[in-house]
Structures are given as C-alpha cells and as structure tokens.
C-alpha cells in the first residue's frame, strides 16, 4: 500500500491509503496513471472523468490545477528501477524502507537494482538528512587503489640498473651492426644517453644503434594485488628524426640486474610493451610518458625486478637509416631523483567489508 499526502487550497490535508484514489470533497475518484511521466518517487495521474493531471511529487513541490489542487507527494519511495529499466516494488530488494530511516537491502539486491536508482536514492537521503542505505551481513569487495613509483638505482647499482649498450660494427653493411651480438660501448653510469638510436653517420663505418635498459625493483607490490595500469616516464634532452623514427618499450634480459656489458646489445626484445612515441614529438625539455599496454602490465613483476628496455622502432623493423635518428634523455645517474626514469604502477587490492554498513553519500 502506498501512503500519499495531498493538500488542498484551503489547507486541509488528507491521507489516502489507496494509490488509485483521490478525494474531492466527499467524493473519491479513480486515478489513471500516465506511465510515461513516472520518475523514481513521483507519478502523474489523470482522473477517470477529466483530463486533469494530478502529480505526486517529492518534498511537497507546489503544483496547481484549476486553482484547487495545491500539492501531493509520496511520503516515501515505494518502487525501485530494475536493471532492465522496469519499475518494481521496493520490497523485492529491501527488507525495510522508510523515509529518513533509509532502507536495508536484501541479499541479492546487486543482481536486480539499477545502480542509477541507488545514486538517486542516496541523494534524496542526503537532502532529508536520512540514514542512507544499509547493507546487512553482506561481504562487499572494496577496491583499494595504490600508485607506486619505482626508479632504477644510480651508480653504484645495488638492485637495478639503467643505461644503454651501443652497436657500431666495421664496414658499410647495416646488418653487421643490427645483428651484432657484442656492442662497442656499454654505459650504465652516464647521466644522459641515447635511449633509442638508429643512425647513419655517412662515414666509413656509418651505422650506430643504441638500445636501452630500464630495470625496476617492483617486489614491493603485494602478490595478491591486481595491476590496473602503468606508465614509464623518461625526461628527454635531445632528438633527431631524419627517417620518421619512433621509440618504444620492450622487454630486456641483461646478463645481470646491476650492470650492463657489451654482450647485452642484443638483449632487448621486439614485442611492444607500450604505446610508441615518435621522435618528432619527443619532448627534449620534459617528460615523455609511455603508457603500458596489456602485455606490458603482465610483465611487471610482483616478486622481483621488472626488466624493460627501449629501442628505435626502425631498429626493431630492421630498417636501414639514411640519417640521424635518436631520442635522448636522462638516467638515474642524473643528480637528484627529479629527472630519473620512473615506472609508475597503479595496483588495487580487494578488501571484504562485512556486517551492517551504510553506503556513503
């Protein structure tokens, strides 16, 4: 049964316990609902003998028709909106529902109610200083998000390393450099490096390729957490882009976690772990942010060291350069930590909340 209050112009207030009736003087008239005009706790009716509309509105909103009808409103909501958009009786999902006392949801409510309705109900409760929505003896997973930043170690490295290894083979055959298994320079301690380079120097031994290594100790991420997103940020310093090149993140497998050697030159992979940044858009005076893709997220270790690297995408594609192509930036050996490469990981854990608890406004 729905309790409705309506107020007449002369100040008289009647309470009707039948939602399909309205009283005018000593007479009662059937009301026919206009369903298209229904909202969460307001319904519009017309009488069976006139086209007059009577509106049940929350909070006593003023409505007049023919100078007689002043206002009519629900004392409390009695319906909810189901997930399929249909109107249902509120007692299907609530063991108790009042006005300021709010409602107590039944088990299984989450499979029935449209969450937009709950948002509306909470707003209404806030307006009338109500108790909100109570969840009895339920276990509800609450996701707790954490953002953790990880930096490589500067020299002397104790757990992780960052830097580059360069290949520069003798002769004018690009494959000699591209496919080299030993580099000519390994640099784990420079403050600035060419994080990705695929370069033709137009001399007797023209080709230079630099590949980067970015290792991060991510073992502090709880084993049970879900890794939701992650980025790698490198502060840029310079660039060259004769061949419309790009730089991207790949996996790396250096011989050790705390140093780089010449044999590491071919230890950066070819499977992309992030969204590439073109050399043309490389920021030479600030952050360059790589957003890790789903593959990259799965390769973040929660038990040890995460090993990423950098390469020119033309290098990965084995495309011979005809000019200078590089993206340069800071390493962990830059003074301070403000310009260090950073792996920023957003991870979440599920905490079960049990017992009677209110949903907050």
N, C-alpha and C positions, 0 to 999 in steps of 0.2 A: 504494500500500500504506500502511496506517495502522499506526503503531507504538504499541502500548498497553502500559502497565505495570500489572500488578496485584500486590498484596501480600497474602499470606495471614497468618493469625493467628500462625503460628509464625515469622514474619519472613522467610520465603522470598520472593524476588522473581523473577518470570518475565517475560520479554518475549515477547509474541506478535506475529507479523508479519501475522497474518490477522485482520481485524476481526470476522469472523463466527465465531471460535472462542474458547473459554475452556477452560483446562486445570484439572482437578481430580485431583490425584494423577497417575496415569499415563494418565488418560482425557481426551480432548478432546470437548467438546460444542458443537453448533451453537447460536448465539445468534440470536434473532429480535428485531429492533429494535422498540420501541414508539415510532413516529414522533411521536406527539402530545407526547411528553416530551422531544423533542430541543431543545437550545439550541446556541449558536454552536460550542462545543467540548466539549459533554457530550451523551452519548447514553445512553438507558436500554434495556436488553435483557432479555428473558426467555429462559431455556433452552428447548430444544425438548422437554424431558421433564418440566419442573416449571413452576410459576408464579413461581419465584424471579426477582426482578429484580436485574440487575447494572448498576451505573451507572458510566460513565466520567466522572469529574469532574476539572476543572482544579485545579491546586495541591494535589493529594493530600487533598482533603476527605474526612473519615472517614465511611465508610458500612459498616454491618454487617448481614449477613443470616445467620440460623441459627448465629451465633457463629463462623462460619468466614471469611466474606468481610470483609476489612478495608477496602481501598480500591483503586480502579482509576481511572486517569486518562489523558487524552491527553498525550503528551509535547509535542505541538504541534498547533495547529488545522490542519485539512486541508480544511475546507469554508468557503464564504462564502455569504451571503444575497444573492440576486439582487434586482433592483428589483421583481420580481413576487412576492417573498416565498418563492420556492423555494430549496431547498438545491442548491448547485452545487460542483463540485470547485474547490479554490482555485487550481489551476494554470491555470484559464481566465483569471484576471485577474492572476496573479503569476508572474513568471519565476523567482523564488526566494522561498521562505518557510521560515523556521526557527523557532527558539524565541526566544532572546534576540537573535538577529541580525535579527529582524523579517522584513519582506517587501519585495520590489521589484516594483512594479506594472508591468504591461504597457501598451502603448499601447491605448487604447480602454476602459480599465477604468471610466472615468466613465460610460459608457453601460450598464454591466452591474450594478455593485455597488450595494446599498442602503447609503446613507451612514450609517445607524444601525449597520451592521456595522463600518464603519471606526472609528466613535466607540468602539464596544465594544473593537475590537482595540487601539486606542491606549491605552485604559485598562488593558488587560491588559499591554501592553508597559511601561507606567509601573510597574505593580506588580512586574514581574520585572526592572526596570532594562534593558529591551530597547532596541534601536536605533530602533524605530518603523517607519514606512512610508516607503520611498524611492520617489521619482518620477524615473525615468531619462529624460533627454533630452526632457522634456516642457516645453511652454510653457503655464504656468497663469496666467490673469488674476487678479491680486490687487487687490481694490478698496481704494484708499486714500481714506478719508473725511476731509474738511476742513470745519470750520464757520467761516464768515467773517461778521463783523458789520460792517454799514455804517450810517453816521449822516449825516444831512444837514449841510451847513455852517451854522454860525451866522453872524450878520451880522459883517463884510461877506462875503457869499457869493462863493466863487471857482469852485466847480464845480456845487454843487447848492443847492436852496432848499427850505424847508418853510414852511407857513403857510396862511392861508385868504383867500378872497375872499367878501364878503357881498353879497347882492342884497336891496334894500329899495326897492321901487317905490312910486310915489304911487298912492293910491286903495285901494279895498277889494276889488279883483279879484285873486284868488290867482294867476291865470295871468300877470298883469303882472310879478309877482316871479319866479315859477317859470321863465318863459320869457325872462327878461331876458338880453340879450346884453352888457350892461355892468353892473357892480356899483357899489356906492356906497362900499365900503371894501375896499382890498387891504392885507393885513397880513402881510408876510414877516418881521417882526422882533419881534413880541410873544412874550413868554415863555410865555404861556398863551392858548389860542384855543378857540373852539367848533368842534371838528373836524367836527361834523355838527349842523345845526340846521334845523328846520322849525317855525317859531314864529308863533303868533298873539298879538300883543300887545294886542289888543282896543282899539285906538285908531283915529285917522283913517286912518293908513297902517299896518295891523296886521301885515303879513307880513314875516318875516325868514328868509332862507335862507343858511346858511353851508356852503361846500364847501371841503374841504381838499386840500392838495398835499404829497406826500411824495416827494422825489426823492433818489436814492441813486446814487453813483458805484460801479458794480459791475464796472468794466472790469478789475479785477484777477483776476476768476475766469478760470482758464485756458480757452481756447477749446474744448479737447478734453474738458473735464470734463462730467459729467452732473449736472444739478441734481436732487437727490433730494427735498428738502423745504425749506420756508422759512416763517418767521413774521415778522410785523410787530408790534412791541410799542409801545404808547403808554401813558405814565403819566397816569392820569386825575386830575382835580381837582374836578369837579362834574358834575351831571346834572339833567335834568328830563324827565318822562315822562308827560305828560298823555294821549298818544294811543298808548301801547304801541309806541313807535318803536324803531328799531334803527340801528346804524351798521355800514357795511361798506366794504371796499376796492374801488376801481375804478381804471381807467387814467386818467391825466391827460395833457393836452397843453398846458402853459402856453406862452406866447409865447417865453420864454427859460428856460434852466435855472437862472438865478441871481437871478431877481426875479419878483414877481407884480404884475400890473396889473389894472385894472378889467375889461378885456375877457376876462380868464381865467375869469370867473364861470361861463361855460357850457362850460368845457374839462375837465370831469370826466365820465367816461363812465357807462354804465348796465349794463355786463356785469360781474357779480360775479367777483372775483378771490380771495375768501377766504370763510371762514365768518363770518357776521354775529354781532355782539354786541348784545344788547338793551340799551336804555337802563336798564332795570330792574336788569340785572346788571353795569352799567358800574362798575368799581372806581374810586372817587373818591380813593383814597389809595394807589394802587399800579399794578401792571402790568395792562394789558388786551392780551391776546395774540390776534392774528388768524392763523389757520393758512391759508396759501395753498392754493388748490385747483390742479388740473392746469392750468387756464387761466392762473392767476397765475404758476405756475412757468415756463411757456413765455414769459412776458413779462418775465422777468428777463434783462437784457442782460449778455452776457459781453464786450462790446466798448465799452460806453459807459455812459450814465446810464439807470437804471431809473426810470420815472415812474409812480408810483401816486398815488391820491388817495382822499379819504373823502367819503361822502355819507350823509345820512339815507335809509333805505330807503323811508320815506314820501315823501321828496322825489323819489326815483327813480320811485316809483309814481304821482307826481303827485296825492298825497292831501292835500287841504286840511286844515291843522291847526285845532284848536279850543282850543289852549292852548300851553303851553311844552314844547318837545321839543328837547333838546340833549344832547350828550356832549362835555365839555370836558377839555382836558389840556395837557400840557407840549409845548414845541417845542425845537428845537436851540438856541434863544436863552436857555433856562434856564441859569443859572450852572453851570459844570462840564458833564460829559457823562453823569452817572449817571441823569438823568431824560430824556435825549434819546430821540426816536423811534429805533427800531433795526430794521433789516431783517437778520435772521439767516438765512443760507443754508447748507444742508448740501449739499456737492457732492463728487463722487468721480471719481477717475481710475483707469484700468486700467493696471497695471504688469505686464509679462510677465516671469515668472521662469523661467529656463531651466536645464537641467542636472540633476544629481543633487541632490536636496534632501529633507530629512525633513519630514513633517508633524509639527507640534509637538503636545505633549500638551495 
